[in-house]
Amino acid sequence: MNWTTLLRFRKQVEDLAREEVVLAEWRKSQIRSKRDDLMIEMEAVATELEQRIRVGIDNMIAEQRYQWMDQISTAIEQQSRQIQDVEDKLADLRATLKKAHHARRVVELVIAKKEEEVMQKVATQEQQMQEDVTAHAYATSHLEEMTQ
């Protein structure tokens, strides 16, 4: 695998991790929205129950309202657990993203170092060739002077 391919791969891994984080954030917001809706519904049921108790309706309807509140509170608890699970997953995904970013940076640094070494080697070779050309020119001119 050459360096360009490795760098492209590392960038793809980082992009995938970033996409997973975004999707998990979206999922978390969807769950939060559902939980908020349930909390509003629970408040409405509680308010209605309170009004019905004041009016003095029979116990059967009041009991049904209590059951609804219990079901809604159970659903809210489930949503809260799901939010916590998503937050845990988000933490893991962010750590993966951080590792992927670090790995890509390492590859970029290694590529830059290799590039610098190659450039240094080329510069050394050019300098050596220039010195050889100068030495050859000097030797040629010195030879011409001696043959004259």
Phi, psi and chi 1 to 4 in degrees:
 res  aa     phi    psi   chi1   chi2   chi3   chi4
   1 MET       -  127.0 -175.9 -176.4  -62.0      -
   2 ASN   -85.2  173.2   64.0   31.2      -      -
   3 TRP   -66.3  -38.2  -69.7  109.0      -      -
   4 THR   -63.7  -43.8  -54.2      -      -      -
   5 THR   -64.4  -41.9  -54.4      -      -      -
   6 LEU   -62.8  -44.0 -179.7   59.6      -      -
   7 LEU   -63.9  -43.3  179.7   59.7      -      -
   8 ARG   -60.1  -43.0 -171.6  177.4  -45.4  125.1
   9 PHE   -62.0  -45.8  171.2   74.5      -      -
  10 ARG   -62.7  -38.3  -65.2  -47.6  -49.6  167.7
  11 LYS   -65.9  -39.0  -76.8 -178.1  179.9 -179.9
  12 GLN   -64.7  -41.6  -71.9  172.4  -15.6      -
  13 VAL   -61.5  -44.5  168.4      -      -      -
  14 GLU   -63.5  -42.8 -175.9  178.8    1.7      -
  15 ASP   -62.6  -41.5  -71.0  -16.2      -      -
  16 LEU   -63.0  -42.3  -73.6  173.5      -      -
  17 ALA   -63.5  -41.3      -      -      -      -
  18 ARG   -62.0  -42.1 -169.8  172.9  -74.9  115.4
  19 GLU   -63.5  -39.7  -74.0  177.0   16.9      -
  20 GLU   -63.6  -39.1  -73.9 -176.8   28.3      -
  21 VAL   -62.8  -44.6  167.2      -      -      -
  22 VAL   -62.9  -44.2  168.7      -      -      -
  23 LEU   -63.4  -40.0  -73.5  173.3      -      -
  24 ALA   -66.8  -38.6      -      -      -      -
  25 GLU   -61.6  -42.8  -75.0  -76.0   -6.4      -
  26 TRP   -62.4  -45.2  177.4   81.5      -      -
  27 ARG   -59.4  -43.6  175.2   77.8  174.6  123.9
  28 LYS   -61.1  -42.3  178.1 -180.0  157.6 -174.0
  29 SER   -66.6  -35.8  103.6      -      -      -
  30 GLN   -64.4  -43.6  -65.6  -63.7  -48.0      -
  31 ILE   -65.4  -43.4  -66.1  170.1      -      -
  32 ARG   -59.9  -41.5  -89.6 -147.6  168.9  115.0
  33 SER   -61.8  -44.1  175.9      -      -      -
  34 LYS   -61.4  -43.8  -73.5  178.5 -173.6  177.3
  35 ARG   -62.6  -42.4 -175.3 -173.9   65.8  178.4
  36 ASP   -62.5  -40.5  -67.7  -15.5      -      -
  37 ASP   -61.7  -42.3  -69.7  -14.1      -      -
  38 LEU   -64.3  -37.9  -73.5  170.8      -      -
  39 MET   -65.9  -39.3  -69.5  178.4   92.1      -
  40 ILE   -64.6  -43.1  -69.4  169.4      -      -
  41 GLU   -62.6  -40.1 -175.0 -179.9  -20.1      -
  42 MET   -64.1  -42.0 -175.9  172.3  171.1      -
  43 GLU   -61.1  -41.1  -75.0 -178.8   31.9      -
  44 ALA   -63.2  -44.5      -      -      -      -
  45 VAL   -64.2  -41.8  169.2      -      -      -
  46 ALA   -64.0  -42.1      -      -      -      -
  47 THR   -63.8  -44.4  -56.9      -      -      -
  48 GLU   -62.5  -42.7 -177.9 -176.1  -18.2      -
  49 LEU   -61.0  -44.6  177.7   62.0      -      -
  50 GLU   -61.1  -41.9 -172.0  176.3  -50.8      -
  51 GLN   -65.7  -41.9  -69.7  171.5   -7.1      -
  52 ARG   -65.3  -37.2  -59.1 -109.4 -179.1 -160.4
  53 ILE   -65.4  -40.0  -71.0  173.8      -      -
  54 ARG   -64.1  -39.4  -76.3 -172.9 -169.6  148.1
  55 VAL   -71.0  -29.0  172.5      -      -      -
  56 GLY    91.8   36.8      -      -      -      -
  57 ILE   -71.9  171.1   65.7  163.8      -      -
  58 ASP   -68.2  161.5   62.1    7.0      -      -
  59 ASN   -64.9  -27.3  -70.5  -23.4      -      -
  60 MET   -63.4  -46.3 -166.5  175.7 -146.3      -
  61 ILE   -67.3  -39.2  -67.0  175.5      -      -
  62 ALA   -62.3  -41.8      -      -      -      -
  63 GLU   -62.2  -40.6 -179.7   63.1   29.5      -
  64 GLN   -61.4  -42.0 -178.2 -175.2   28.3      -
  65 ARG   -63.5  -39.1  -61.9  -68.0 -170.1  -99.8
  66 TYR   -62.3  -41.1  -80.3  120.9      -      -
  67 GLN   -63.4  -41.5  -71.7  174.3    0.0      -
  68 TRP   -61.7  -43.4  -73.8   -6.5      -      -
  69 MET   -62.0  -40.2  -77.0 -177.2   57.1      -
  70 ASP   -63.4  -44.0 -172.2   44.0      -      -
  71 GLN   -63.6  -42.5  -69.5  169.7   -6.4      -
  72 ILE   -65.7  -41.7  -68.9  170.8      -      -
  73 SER   -65.7  -35.1   67.3      -      -      -
  74 THR   -64.5  -42.7  -58.9      -      -      -
  75 ALA   -64.1  -39.3      -      -      -      -
  76 ILE   -63.6  -41.4  -71.0  172.6      -      -
  77 GLU   -62.0  -42.6  -71.6  173.2   12.4      -
  78 GLN   -62.0  -44.1  -72.3  174.8  -21.6      -
  79 GLN   -62.0  -40.1  -62.7  -65.8  -41.0      -
  80 SER   -63.7  -40.7  -64.9      -      -      -
  81 ARG   -64.1  -41.8  -81.9 -166.0  -60.9  -87.7
  82 GLN   -63.0  -40.2  -74.6 -179.7  -12.8      -
  83 ILE   -61.4  -43.1  -70.9  170.5      -      -
  84 GLN   -63.7  -41.2 -174.6   60.2   45.7      -
  85 ASP   -61.5  -43.7  -68.2  -15.6      -      -
  86 VAL   -65.3  -39.7  169.2      -      -      -
  87 GLU   -63.2  -39.0  -74.1  175.9  -11.5      -
  88 ASP   -63.2  -44.1  -67.0  -16.9      -      -
  89 LYS   -63.2  -40.3 -176.6  178.1  179.0 -178.8
  90 LEU   -60.0  -41.9  -90.3  170.0      -      -
  91 ALA   -60.9  -43.6      -      -      -      -
  92 ASP   -63.7  -43.2  -67.1  -17.8      -      -
  93 LEU   -65.0  -39.3  -70.4  171.9      -      -
  94 ARG   -64.8  -37.6  -75.4 -170.9  178.4  110.6
  95 ALA   -64.9  -41.4      -      -      -      -
  96 THR   -62.8  -42.5  -58.9      -      -      -
  97 LEU   -61.7  -42.0  176.5   59.7      -      -
  98 LYS   -62.5  -43.1 -172.6  175.2 -177.8  178.4
  99 LYS   -64.3  -42.4  -71.6  176.3 -173.8  175.7
 100 ALA   -63.3  -41.7      -      -      -      -
 101 HIS   -63.7  -43.5  176.3   73.0      -      -
 102 HIS   -62.3  -43.4  178.8   70.8      -      -
 103 ALA   -62.5  -40.5      -      -      -      -
 104 ARG   -64.6  -41.7 -179.4 -177.8   57.8   85.3
 105 ARG   -63.5  -39.5  -78.8  -63.4  -63.6  144.8
 106 VAL   -61.1  -45.5  166.3      -      -      -
 107 VAL   -62.1  -42.4  169.6      -      -      -
 108 GLU   -62.1  -41.1  -72.2  174.1  -16.4      -
 109 LEU   -66.6  -40.8  -68.4  172.0      -      -
 110 VAL   -63.5  -42.6  168.2      -      -      -
 111 ILE   -62.2  -43.9  -71.2  171.0      -      -
 112 ALA   -62.2  -40.7      -      -      -      -
 113 LYS   -65.3  -44.6 -174.5  175.8  179.8 -178.5
 114 LYS   -61.9  -41.3  -66.6  -73.7 -175.0 -172.8
 115 GLU   -62.1  -42.3 -146.2  171.5   66.4      -
 116 GLU   -64.4  -41.1 -175.5  179.6  -34.2      -
 117 GLU   -62.2  -43.0  -71.9  173.6    3.7      -
 118 VAL   -63.5  -44.5  167.5      -      -      -
 119 MET   -62.6  -39.4  -65.8  -56.2  -75.7      -
 120 GLN   -64.2  -43.6 -175.6   92.2   21.6      -
 121 LYS   -62.6  -43.7 -170.1 -177.8  -78.5 -174.0
 122 VAL   -63.0  -42.7  167.1      -      -      -
 123 ALA   -62.7  -41.3      -      -      -      -
 124 THR   -63.6  -43.4  -57.1      -      -      -
 125 GLN   -64.1  -40.8  -71.5  173.4  -10.2      -
 126 GLU   -63.4  -42.5  -75.5  178.5   -0.7      -
 127 GLN   -63.5  -42.1 -177.3  179.2    1.5      -
 128 GLN   -63.0  -43.1 -176.7   63.8   39.9      -
 129 MET   -63.6  -40.0  -75.9 -173.5   -7.4      -
 130 GLN   -63.7  -42.1 -172.5   65.6   34.0      -
 131 GLU   -64.4  -39.9  -72.9  173.7    2.7      -
 132 ASP   -63.7  -43.3  -70.5  -11.7      -      -
 133 VAL   -63.4  -43.9  167.3      -      -      -
 134 THR   -63.3  -43.9  -56.3      -      -      -
 135 ALA   -63.8  -40.8      -      -      -      -
 136 HIS   -64.6  -43.1 -179.6   69.8      -      -
 137 ALA   -62.9  -42.0      -      -      -      -
 138 TYR   -64.7  -44.8  175.2   76.0      -      -
 139 ALA   -63.3  -39.5      -      -      -      -
 140 THR   -65.8  -45.4  -56.6      -      -      -
 141 SER   -67.6  -37.0   70.6      -      -      -
 142 HIS   -66.6  -38.6 -170.0    4.1      -      -
 143 LEU   -64.7  -41.3 -177.9   61.4      -      -
 144 GLU   -63.6  -39.1  -74.5  177.9    3.4      -
 145 GLU   -66.0  -36.2  -75.1  178.1   12.7      -
 146 MET   -74.6  -29.3  -64.0 -163.8   68.7      -
 147 THR   -83.3  -11.8   55.9      -      -      -
 148 GLN   -85.0      -  -70.2  179.3   -9.9      -
